[in-house]
Amino acid sequence: MFSPLTKEILFLNDDIEKILGYKKEEMDVDKILSVIHPDDLPVFVDFESKVVDFKKNLPVDKLMKYKTRYQYRMKRADGKYLNILQQSISVQVDENGGVRTNLIMHTDITDLGVSNEMKLSFIGLDGEPSFVNFYTPKMMRISENPFSRREMEILKCIVAGNTSETIANILSRSIHTVHVHRKNILKKANCKTVNELIVKSIKEGWV
């Protein structure tokens, strides 16, 4: 269990010593970061930033309906690197959309023989759409933003899951104006559906 607000580990399973060889009491955030493979650490930090951005754009009622997933290498106390799958889900949020507690699960997948390539996925729960392996180190770029200021306001509302009617109320615009902007946004993004637009917006760094 981890608190994003205080950057503290609230609970750590006793199996940490069995898997990594370190004493439970010495495992804090700094220690965990220090044993991540140096080649994987910059990607780990970037992925965590992308997770924060993704959750900021979710409605409060959907914050606990997404599990994030990616893998990286961690060094055991004996110097051997293990391939670790990290899965995280928010289990406590406040009324303003602030994440108070995340449940983070680490699984040793070294013996499964899977690739070390790091890929970030957002797994939707309770019927929410999933975005699987859509973000990798090769995709870490921010492309030129093709949208106007008004279109960006509407795009952020779309990514947050708002309907055209809600967007019209938020921005004090007519529903017709919002529909026109949505059509233009899809055209500029070269997307056919809203789900495709959301994925591309996150991938390209537009939101």
C-alpha positions as CSV (number, residue, x, y, z in Angstrom):
1,M,0.0,0.0,0.0
2,F,1.4,3.4,-1.0
3,S,0.3,7.0,-0.3
4,P,0.9,9.3,-3.3
5,L,0.2,12.3,-1.0
6,T,3.0,11.6,1.5
7,K,5.1,9.4,-0.8
8,E,5.1,6.8,2.0
9,I,4.8,3.0,1.9
10,L,1.9,2.3,4.2
11,F,2.2,-1.5,4.2
12,L,4.7,-4.0,2.8
13,N,4.3,-7.7,2.5
14,D,6.8,-9.9,4.4
15,D,7.6,-11.8,1.2
16,I,9.8,-8.9,0.1
17,E,12.8,-10.4,2.0
18,K,12.2,-13.8,0.4
19,I,12.0,-12.4,-3.2
20,L,14.6,-9.6,-3.1
21,G,16.7,-10.5,-0.1
22,Y,16.3,-7.1,1.7
23,K,15.0,-6.5,5.2
24,K,11.4,-5.3,5.2
25,E,12.3,-2.3,7.5
26,E,14.9,-1.0,5.0
27,M,12.6,-0.8,2.1
28,D,11.4,2.7,1.6
29,V,10.8,4.7,-1.6
30,D,14.4,5.7,-2.0
31,K,15.6,2.1,-1.5
32,I,13.2,0.8,-4.1
33,L,14.3,3.4,-6.7
34,S,17.9,2.6,-6.0
35,V,17.5,-1.1,-6.9
36,I,15.6,-0.5,-10.2
37,H,17.9,-1.2,-13.1
38,P,19.6,2.1,-14.2
39,D,18.4,1.6,-17.8
40,D,14.8,1.1,-16.6
41,L,14.7,3.9,-14.0
42,P,14.1,6.8,-16.4
43,V,11.3,4.9,-18.1
44,F,9.9,4.0,-14.7
45,V,9.8,7.7,-13.7
46,D,8.2,8.6,-17.0
47,F,5.6,5.9,-16.7
48,E,4.6,7.0,-13.2
49,S,4.2,10.6,-14.6
50,K,2.0,9.3,-17.4
51,V,-0.1,7.3,-14.8
52,V,-0.6,10.5,-12.8
53,D,-1.6,12.4,-15.9
54,F,-4.0,9.7,-17.0
55,K,-5.7,9.6,-13.6
56,K,-6.0,13.4,-13.5
57,N,-8.2,13.2,-16.6
58,L,-10.5,10.6,-15.2
59,P,-13.8,11.4,-13.5
60,V,-13.7,10.8,-9.7
61,D,-16.1,7.8,-10.1
62,K,-13.7,6.1,-12.5
63,L,-10.5,6.5,-10.6
64,M,-10.8,3.1,-8.9
65,K,-11.8,1.4,-12.2
66,Y,-8.4,1.3,-13.8
67,K,-5.4,-0.9,-13.0
68,T,-2.0,0.2,-14.4
69,R,0.5,-2.4,-15.4
70,Y,4.2,-2.4,-16.6
71,Q,7.4,-4.3,-15.9
72,Y,11.0,-3.4,-15.0
73,R,14.1,-5.0,-13.5
74,M,15.0,-4.9,-9.8
75,K,18.3,-6.0,-8.3
76,R,18.3,-8.6,-5.5
77,A,20.5,-8.2,-2.5
78,D,22.8,-10.8,-4.2
79,G,23.2,-8.6,-7.3
80,K,20.9,-10.6,-9.6
81,Y,18.3,-8.8,-11.5
82,L,14.7,-10.0,-11.5
83,N,12.0,-9.1,-14.0
84,I,9.2,-7.6,-11.9
85,L,5.6,-6.9,-13.1
86,Q,4.1,-4.0,-11.2
87,Q,0.3,-3.6,-11.1
88,S,-1.4,-0.8,-9.3
89,I,-4.9,0.3,-8.5
90,S,-6.3,3.3,-6.5
91,V,-8.3,2.0,-3.5
92,Q,-8.9,5.3,-1.8
93,V,-9.7,8.7,-3.3
94,D,-11.2,12.0,-2.0
95,E,-14.2,13.9,-3.3
96,N,-12.0,16.2,-5.3
97,G,-10.3,13.3,-7.3
98,G,-7.2,13.2,-5.2
99,V,-5.7,9.7,-4.9
100,R,-5.0,8.9,-1.3
101,T,-4.0,5.3,-1.4
102,N,-2.8,2.9,-4.1
103,L,-2.6,-0.9,-3.8
104,I,0.6,-1.9,-5.6
105,M,1.4,-5.6,-6.4
106,H,4.8,-6.8,-7.5
107,T,5.2,-10.2,-9.2
108,D,8.5,-11.9,-10.1
109,I,8.0,-13.0,-13.7
110,T,11.7,-13.8,-14.4
111,D,11.1,-17.5,-14.9
112,L,8.3,-16.8,-17.4
113,G,10.9,-15.9,-20.1
114,V,9.0,-12.7,-21.1
115,S,10.8,-9.8,-22.8
116,N,12.3,-7.0,-20.7
117,E,10.8,-4.4,-22.9
118,M,8.8,-1.9,-20.8
119,K,5.2,-1.2,-21.9
120,L,2.6,0.7,-20.0
121,S,-1.0,-0.5,-19.9
122,F,-4.2,0.9,-18.4
123,I,-6.6,-2.0,-17.7
124,G,-10.2,-1.0,-17.5
125,L,-12.4,-2.7,-14.8
126,D,-16.2,-2.9,-14.6
127,G,-16.7,-2.5,-18.3
128,E,-14.3,0.4,-18.8
129,P,-12.1,0.3,-22.0
130,S,-8.5,-1.0,-21.7
131,F,-5.4,0.6,-23.3
132,V,-3.0,-2.3,-23.5
133,N,0.7,-1.9,-24.3
134,F,0.0,1.4,-26.0
135,Y,2.9,3.4,-24.4
136,T,6.6,2.3,-24.7
137,P,10.0,4.1,-24.4
138,K,10.0,4.5,-28.2
139,M,6.8,6.5,-28.0
140,M,8.0,9.0,-25.4
141,R,7.5,12.1,-27.4
142,I,5.2,15.1,-27.5
143,S,4.0,15.8,-31.0
144,E,3.0,19.2,-32.3
145,N,-0.4,20.3,-30.9
146,P,-2.8,20.8,-33.8
147,F,-5.6,22.3,-31.8
148,S,-6.8,25.8,-31.0
149,R,-7.2,27.0,-27.4
150,R,-10.9,26.3,-27.4
151,E,-10.4,22.9,-29.0
152,M,-7.9,22.0,-26.3
153,E,-10.5,23.0,-23.6
154,I,-13.0,20.7,-25.2
155,L,-10.5,17.9,-25.8
156,K,-9.6,17.9,-22.0
157,C,-13.2,17.6,-21.2
158,I,-13.7,14.7,-23.6
159,V,-10.7,12.8,-22.1
160,A,-12.2,13.4,-18.7
161,G,-15.3,11.5,-19.9
162,N,-17.8,14.4,-20.2
163,T,-20.7,14.3,-22.6
164,S,-21.3,17.1,-25.2
165,E,-24.1,18.4,-23.0
166,T,-21.9,18.6,-19.9
167,I,-19.1,20.3,-21.9
168,A,-21.6,22.9,-23.2
169,N,-22.6,23.7,-19.6
170,I,-19.0,23.7,-18.3
171,L,-17.8,26.1,-21.1
172,S,-21.0,28.1,-21.4
173,R,-21.3,27.2,-25.1
174,S,-24.2,25.9,-27.2
175,I,-24.5,22.2,-27.8
176,H,-24.2,22.9,-31.6
177,T,-20.8,24.7,-31.0
178,V,-19.5,21.8,-29.0
179,H,-20.6,19.3,-31.7
180,V,-18.7,21.4,-34.3
181,H,-15.6,21.5,-32.2
182,R,-15.7,17.7,-31.5
183,K,-16.0,17.0,-35.2
184,N,-13.0,19.3,-36.0
185,I,-11.0,17.7,-33.1
186,L,-11.5,14.2,-34.5
187,K,-10.6,15.4,-38.0
188,K,-7.4,17.1,-36.8
189,A,-6.4,14.1,-34.7
190,N,-7.2,11.8,-37.6
191,C,-9.3,9.7,-35.3
192,K,-12.7,8.0,-36.0
193,T,-13.9,7.3,-32.5
194,V,-13.7,9.0,-29.1
195,N,-11.8,6.1,-27.6
196,E,-9.2,6.3,-30.4
197,L,-9.0,10.1,-29.7
198,I,-8.4,9.5,-26.0
199,V,-5.6,7.0,-26.5
200,K,-3.9,9.2,-29.1
201,S,-4.2,12.3,-27.0
202,I,-2.4,10.6,-24.1
203,K,0.1,8.9,-26.3
204,E,1.0,12.2,-28.1
205,G,1.1,14.2,-24.9
206,W,-1.7,16.6,-25.9
207,V,-3.3,16.3,-22.5
